[in-house]
Amino acid sequence: MKPHLIIFAILIAAFITYNLFFRIEDDRMNTVVNIILASILFGYISFMAYSLLKKMKK
């Protein structure tokens, strides 16, 4: 489970770094990029939960 948390921390750091330093000037494109990054984060959370439930079942 530890590698999953490290990858999740890297994804969160990338999300925060993008929003602080690498924002796109166009508001619509910035919103699209934020939605994509947030979707990846939530998708990875669901993957971690699924893998944890799978391990608990065994």
Secondary structure, 3 states (H helix, E strand, C coil): CHHHHHHHHHHHHHHHHHHHHCCCCCHHHHHHHHHHHHHHHHHHHHHHHHHHHHHHHC
